[in-house]
Amino acid sequence: NTGQATQGNASFQQRLQQTVQNQGAQINQSKPQAPQGPMIPTNMAGAVGRLRKASTLDEERRSFAEYLNTIPQLLNDAHLQGKVPMNPMDDSLIRYCAESILLCKFINSIRTGTVNEKALCTKPNRNIFETNNNHAMAISGARTLGCKITNIGPEDLSNGNANLILGMLWQLIRFSLLSHVNLSAHPSLIALKEANEDVQNFVDMTPEMTLLRWFNHHLRKAGHNRRITNFSTDIADGDNYTILLHQIAPKQCGLEPLRETDPLRKAEMILQNTQKIGCRQFVQPQDIVNGNEKLNLAFVANLFNAHPALSANANVIEVNEKQKAMEIEQ
């Protein structure tokens, strides 16, 4: 679970050793060589800021519930027994969030101690004051993590307002996943820095931009002639996902999906590959084919956190430049 992944070089090196053994292997040598230009198309910056609202409430509810069902802190919490794991196909997620106990526990699973759990009322029969106090702590905790909570109050949680609850959950999940897309958590990200790129500009890249660059880095290393500028239309046919997965986990993820012509069957084959490496989360085949940008962003972030598959040495980068970049980030 990436929301609770242990940071630091030691654990990163362990994951790295498992995922980059065959990183240098080239695929499909008969394909034309990739262009030698920048790995990032020049129009990418505008693409990242245009996350369209492609998800339906049912898709998000299912996806978010499945994600929370994988978090050990929630599964093992005594106050959530009988609730987590929850059924992702019904309204369990909304009902449990309407009590705010699940929300507060999730927030603390992201950053321990954000919510004072001693002040959280967990008894079965809560009065209005106790319930609203739980809601206030959940909203305050989300704001502490940097979520923009401007249009949701205790009454919205009590009423089970699905739109607002899912919006709040998305911000928390996004923070949980993207907070690890940085040099501190993954020092080998320095391998993505282009030769003449200003260090400050590299460090200042948004996590979404970094994920796009990471994706394209592996497409280029594979000799693939395509690049992505979004997490929607550019991944909908499944080919780019197939190449990426083969690059980061060549032993488990083959190229067979490239030969499948049915879009949904191809997407299912891709997800079967991700299941082999413990990353089948957030998207269903239809979400890939439909180009659901929000859920595919979460899917790619999860892949990156589990299998970055970047060179630990980054030989093309000077050591002092790597140190400088990390100092700037800190």
C-alpha positions in Angstrom: 0.0 0.0 0.0 1.7 3.2 -1.2 -0.1 5.5 1.3 1.9 3.8 4.0 5.0 2.8 2.1 8.2 3.1 4.1 10.3 6.0 2.9 14.1 6.0 2.8 16.9 4.6 0.7 17.0 1.1 2.3 13.5 0.1 1.4 13.8 1.8 -1.9 17.0 -0.2 -2.7 15.2 -3.5 -1.9 12.3 -2.7 -4.3 14.8 -1.4 -6.9 16.8 -4.6 -6.8 13.7 -6.6 -7.5 12.4 -4.5 -10.4 15.5 -3.4 -12.4 17.3 -6.7 -13.0 16.3 -6.8 -16.6 15.7 -3.1 -17.1 18.2 -2.8 -19.9 16.5 -5.5 -22.0 15.3 -4.1 -25.3 11.9 -5.2 -26.6 10.9 -6.0 -30.2 14.1 -5.1 -31.9 12.4 -4.9 -35.2 10.6 -1.7 -34.2 12.1 1.6 -35.4 14.2 3.4 -32.9 12.6 6.2 -30.9 13.3 9.8 -31.7 16.3 11.3 -30.0 14.6 14.5 -28.9 13.4 15.3 -25.4 11.4 12.6 -23.6 8.7 15.2 -22.7 6.6 16.8 -25.4 6.6 20.5 -25.2 2.8 20.7 -24.8 2.8 18.6 -21.7 2.5 21.3 -19.1 -1.0 22.3 -20.2 -2.2 18.7 -20.3 -1.5 18.0 -16.7 -3.7 20.8 -15.4 -6.8 19.6 -17.3 -7.9 16.6 -15.4 -11.3 16.0 -16.7 -14.1 14.8 -14.5 -14.6 11.5 -16.3 -15.4 9.4 -13.3 -19.0 8.5 -12.4 -19.8 8.4 -8.7 -20.1 4.6 -8.9 -16.7 4.3 -10.5 -15.0 6.5 -7.8 -16.9 4.8 -5.0 -15.8 1.4 -6.1 -12.2 2.4 -6.8 -11.8 4.3 -3.5 -13.4 1.6 -1.4 -11.1 -1.0 -3.0 -8.1 1.2 -2.1 -9.1 1.7 1.5 -9.6 -2.1 1.8 -5.8 -2.6 1.2 -4.6 -0.3 4.0 -3.3 -2.4 6.9 -4.0 0.3 9.5 -7.7 0.3 8.6 -8.0 -3.5 8.3 -6.4 -3.9 11.7 -8.2 -1.1 13.5 -10.5 -2.3 16.3 -12.9 0.5 15.7 -13.4 -0.5 12.1 -13.9 -4.2 12.6 -17.0 -5.3 10.6 -16.6 -2.3 8.4 -13.3 -2.7 6.7 -12.9 -4.4 4.4 -16.1 -3.0 2.9 -18.2 -4.0 -0.1 -17.0 -1.7 -2.9 -20.1 -2.4 -5.0 -22.6 -0.8 -2.6 -22.8 2.4 -0.6 -20.8 1.2 2.4 -18.0 3.7 1.7 -20.4 6.7 1.9 -22.2 5.4 5.0 -19.0 4.8 6.9 -17.5 8.2 5.9 -20.8 9.8 7.1 -19.7 8.8 10.6 -16.2 10.3 10.1 -14.4 7.6 12.1 -13.2 6.0 8.8 -12.1 9.3 7.5 -10.1 10.2 10.6 -8.5 6.8 10.7 -7.6 7.1 7.0 -6.1 10.5 7.5 -3.9 9.1 10.3 -2.8 6.3 8.1 -1.4 8.9 5.7 0.3 10.9 8.4 0.4 9.6 11.9 -1.0 11.9 14.6 -2.8 14.3 12.2 -6.1 13.6 14.0 -6.2 13.3 17.8 -7.8 9.9 18.1 -8.2 10.2 21.8 -10.8 13.0 21.1 -12.6 10.8 18.6 -15.9 9.5 19.7 -16.2 5.8 18.6 -19.1 4.6 20.8 -22.1 3.2 18.8 -24.7 5.7 20.0 -23.3 9.2 19.5 -25.3 12.4 20.0 -25.3 15.2 17.6 -22.5 17.1 19.3 -20.2 14.0 19.4 -21.0 13.3 15.7 -20.3 16.8 14.6 -17.1 16.9 16.6 -15.9 13.8 14.7 -16.8 15.5 11.4 -14.9 18.7 12.4 -11.8 16.6 13.2 -11.9 14.9 9.9 -12.3 18.1 8.0 -9.5 19.8 10.0 -7.2 16.8 9.5 -7.8 16.9 5.7 -6.9 20.6 5.7 -3.8 19.9 7.7 -2.6 17.6 4.9 -3.2 20.3 2.4 -6.6 19.4 1.0 -8.7 22.3 -0.2 -11.9 21.8 1.8 -14.0 24.9 1.2 -17.5 23.6 0.5 -18.1 20.8 2.9 -19.3 21.0 6.5 -20.4 18.5 9.2 -23.9 18.4 7.9 -22.7 17.3 4.4 -20.9 14.3 6.0 -23.9 13.5 8.2 -26.2 13.6 5.2 -23.9 11.3 3.2 -23.4 13.8 0.4 -21.7 11.4 -2.0 -20.3 14.2 -4.3 -18.6 16.0 -1.5 -17.4 12.9 0.4 -15.9 11.4 -2.8 -14.2 14.8 -3.6 -12.7 14.9 -0.1 -11.6 11.2 -0.4 -10.0 11.9 -3.8 -7.9 14.7 -2.4 -6.7 12.5 0.5 -5.9 9.5 -1.8 -4.2 11.8 -4.3 -2.0 13.2 -1.5 -1.3 9.7 -0.2 -0.1 8.6 -3.6 1.7 11.7 -4.9 3.5 12.6 -1.7 6.0 9.9 -2.5 6.7 11.1 -6.0 9.8 13.1 -5.0 13.6 12.8 -4.6 13.4 12.2 -0.9 11.3 9.0 -1.3 12.9 8.0 -4.6 16.5 9.4 -5.0 16.9 7.7 -8.4 14.3 10.1 -9.9 17.4 12.2 -10.7 17.8 9.9 -13.7 14.9 11.7 -15.3 16.6 15.1 -15.3 17.5 16.1 -18.8 21.1 17.1 -19.6 20.7 20.9 -19.8 17.7 21.2 -17.5 17.9 23.7 -14.6 18.0 21.9 -11.3 15.5 24.2 -9.7 13.0 23.7 -12.6 13.5 19.9 -12.3 12.8 19.9 -8.5 9.8 22.2 -9.0 8.0 19.8 -11.3 4.6 18.8 -10.0 4.1 15.1 -9.2 1.8 14.7 -12.2 4.6 16.1 -14.5 7.1 13.8 -12.9 4.9 10.8 -13.5 4.4 11.7 -17.1 8.2 12.1 -17.5 8.8 8.7 -15.7 6.3 7.0 -18.0 7.9 8.5 -21.1 11.4 7.7 -19.9 10.4 4.0 -19.9 8.7 4.3 -23.3 11.9 5.8 -24.7 14.1 3.2 -23.2 12.0 0.5 -24.8 12.5 2.0 -28.2 8.8 2.8 -28.4 8.0 5.7 -30.8 5.1 7.1 -28.8 4.9 9.5 -25.8 2.1 10.4 -23.5 0.9 13.9 -22.5 -2.0 12.9 -20.3 -3.5 10.0 -18.3 -6.5 9.8 -20.6 -6.6 9.5 -24.4 -2.9 8.6 -24.6 -3.3 5.5 -22.6 -6.8 4.4 -23.7 -5.7 1.9 -26.3 -3.5 0.0 -23.8 -0.3 -0.1 -25.9 1.6 2.4 -23.8 0.6 0.6 -20.6 1.8 -2.7 -22.1 5.3 -1.2 -22.9 5.6 0.5 -19.5 4.8 -2.7 -17.6 7.2 -4.8 -19.7 9.9 -2.2 -18.9 9.4 -2.1 -15.2 8.7 -5.8 -14.7 9.8 -7.8 -17.8 9.6 -11.2 -16.2 6.0 -10.9 -15.0 4.6 -8.6 -17.7 4.8 -9.7 -21.3 3.9 -8.0 -24.6 1.0 -10.3 -25.4 -1.6 -7.5 -25.0 -0.2 -5.7 -28.0 -1.6 -8.6 -30.2 -5.1 -8.3 -28.8 -7.5 -6.3 -30.9 -10.5 -6.1 -28.6 -10.0 -3.0 -26.4 -11.7 -4.4 -23.2 -9.9 -7.8 -23.5 -6.6 -6.0 -24.0 -7.2 -3.8 -20.9 -8.1 -6.9 -18.9 -4.8 -8.6 -20.0 -2.9 -5.4 -18.8 -4.6 -5.6 -15.4 -3.8 -9.3 -15.1 -0.2 -8.3 -15.6 -0.4 -5.6 -12.9 -1.9 -8.2 -10.5 1.3 -10.3 -10.9 3.3 -7.3 -9.5 0.8 -6.4 -6.8 -0.6 -3.2 -8.5 -4.1 -4.0 -9.6 -5.8 -1.1 -8.1 -8.0 1.9 -9.0 -8.9 1.0 -12.6 -11.1 -1.6 -14.3 -10.8 -2.4 -18.0 -13.5 0.1 -18.8 -11.6 2.8 -17.0 -8.6 2.3 -19.2 -10.7 2.1 -22.4 -12.7 5.2 -21.4 -9.6 7.1 -20.5 -10.7 7.9 -17.0 -8.0 10.4 -16.2 -8.5 10.7 -12.4 -8.4 6.9 -11.8 -5.6 6.4 -14.3 -3.5 9.0 -12.6 -3.9 7.1 -9.3 -3.1 3.8 -11.1 0.2 5.2 -12.6 1.2 6.8 -9.3 0.7 3.4 -7.6 2.8 1.7 -10.3 5.6 4.2 -9.8 5.6 4.0 -6.0 5.9 0.2 -6.2 8.1 -0.3 -9.2 10.0 2.9 -10.2 12.7 0.8 -12.1 15.1 3.7 -12.4 18.9 3.4 -12.3 20.1 3.9 -8.8 23.4 5.3 -10.0 22.1 7.6 -12.8 25.6 7.7 -14.3 24.8 10.5 -16.7 24.1 12.8 -13.7 26.9 14.3 -11.7 26.8 13.3 -8.0 27.0 16.9 -6.8 24.0 17.8 -9.0 21.9 15.0 -7.4 22.8 16.3 -3.9 22.0 19.9 -5.0 18.6 18.8 -6.2 17.8 17.0 -3.0 18.9 20.0 -0.9 16.6 22.3 -3.0 13.7 19.9 -2.5 14.2 19.8 1.2 
